[in-house]
Amino acid sequence: MSEVIFLQDFFADQHLGGAELHDKVVSDYFETKGLLTDRINSFKVTPEYILANTDKAWFISNFLGLRNVCKALIAKHCKYLIYEHDYKFLKNRNPIVYPGFIAPNESHKYNFTFYQNAESVMCLSKMHRRIFEDNLDLDNIDNINCSMWSDEDLEIIGSLNAATKNEKFAVIDSSNTIKKTRETVEFCKKANLPFDLIKAENHHAFLKLLAQYKGLVFQTGHPEPTPRVAVEAKMLNCKFLSQKELIGVADEEWFPLNGDELIEEVRSMRNAACQKLESILV
């Protein structure tokens, strides 16, 4: 049975973003199974480290900090799975600029050999996978069906989802341009939707605040593989308004679920996804 090295740009204790929260659930799973041998930031990986660990299985999440020489060595010498959160086969990482989300030629693409030699390129939704397949035409592309939450987070969401709702919609107050706060505010005004801008000091405080709202209005500047906040809003029994053609999870069979029923479905999908990842690597 292989030991697993978990590689990503940043871990949840270094940067608290959606990808990092998601990946913590996966790395904790491997640790509880006694399979995890190391966690390492992509920018700390050296050729010497790789060559000393060719007998390990590599779980590779975000890898922007991984040098090209290291990618080449891993592709040549290691068994590895790429757990994709966005679109790093594109130089701009955003297929929204292309008709049908398909890059016109190879000059727009990147990292092809790294993807080609992986045991699996694991996408987060069917839409996410479809964009990869349409652009790369590889036979090792797969997908899970949702983001992942810990039991603790699901219990917190379950404790909040019966909260009395006000008659307003929430809009995420963010300076990140890809979150499109300004455009979302303009949409709400034009649609005569009452709204508040919301933000909080941490993830759990944000969930507690969101649970008080009738719904969440969310816009994005790229095709979202599986936006966590979309699923969180629905688990909290909030309405979710967005550009559905850009929301990967909107294509999934379970997306009409809400509240406790969705929480249990998310728990079940998480367990199945972790087992699937384990079966590929070890």
CORMO-V998445 format. One record per backbone hydrogen bond with DSSP energy under -0.5 kcal/mol. CO is the residue of the C=O (numbers start at 1). NH is the residue of the N-H. Records with the same first field share a line. If there is no record, write none. Layout:
CO = NH + NH
//
This chain:
3 = 57
4 = 6 + 37 + 38
5 = 7 + 59
6 = 40
7 = 61
8 = 42
11 = 14 + 15
15 = 17
17 = 21
18 = 22
19 = 23
20 = 24
21 = 25
22 = 25 + 26
23 = 27
24 = 28
25 = 29
26 = 30
27 = 31
28 = 32
29 = 33
30 = 35 + 36
31 = 34
35 = 4
38 = 6
40 = 8
41 = 44 + 45
42 = 45
46 = 50
47 = 51
48 = 52
50 = 53
51 = 54
53 = 56
56 = 79
57 = 5 + 59
58 = 60 + 81
59 = 7 + 61
60 = 83
62 = 9
63 = 66
65 = 67
67 = 71
68 = 72
69 = 73
70 = 74
71 = 75
72 = 76
73 = 77
74 = 78
78 = 80
79 = 58
80 = 119 + 120
81 = 60 + 83
82 = 84 + 122
87 = 90
89 = 110
94 = 97
95 = 98
98 = 101
99 = 102
101 = 103
105 = 108
106 = 109
108 = 91
111 = 115
112 = 116
113 = 117
115 = 118
120 = 82 + 122
121 = 123 + 142
122 = 84
123 = 144
125 = 129
126 = 130
127 = 131
128 = 132
129 = 133
130 = 134
131 = 135
132 = 136 + 137
133 = 137
140 = 121
142 = 123
150 = 154
151 = 155
152 = 156
153 = 157
154 = 158
155 = 159
156 = 160
157 = 160 + 161
160 = 163
168 = 214 + 215
169 = 196
170 = 217
171 = 198
172 = 174
175 = 177
176 = 179
177 = 180
178 = 221
179 = 219
180 = 184
181 = 185
182 = 186
183 = 187
184 = 188
185 = 189
186 = 190
187 = 191
188 = 193
189 = 192
192 = 194
194 = 169
196 = 171
198 = 173
202 = 206
203 = 207
204 = 208
205 = 209
206 = 210
207 = 211
209 = 212
210 = 213
212 = 166
214 = 239
215 = 170
216 = 218 + 241
217 = 172
222 = 224
223 = 225
224 = 248
227 = 230 + 231
228 = 232
229 = 233
230 = 234
231 = 235
232 = 236
233 = 238
234 = 237 + 259
239 = 216
241 = 218
242 = 244
243 = 246
244 = 247
246 = 224 + 248
247 = 250
248 = 251
249 = 252
252 = 255
253 = 256
254 = 257
258 = 261 + 262
259 = 263
260 = 264
261 = 265
262 = 266
263 = 267
264 = 268
265 = 269
266 = 270
267 = 271
268 = 272
269 = 273
270 = 274
271 = 275
272 = 276
273 = 277
274 = 278
275 = 279
276 = 280
277 = 281
278 = 282
//
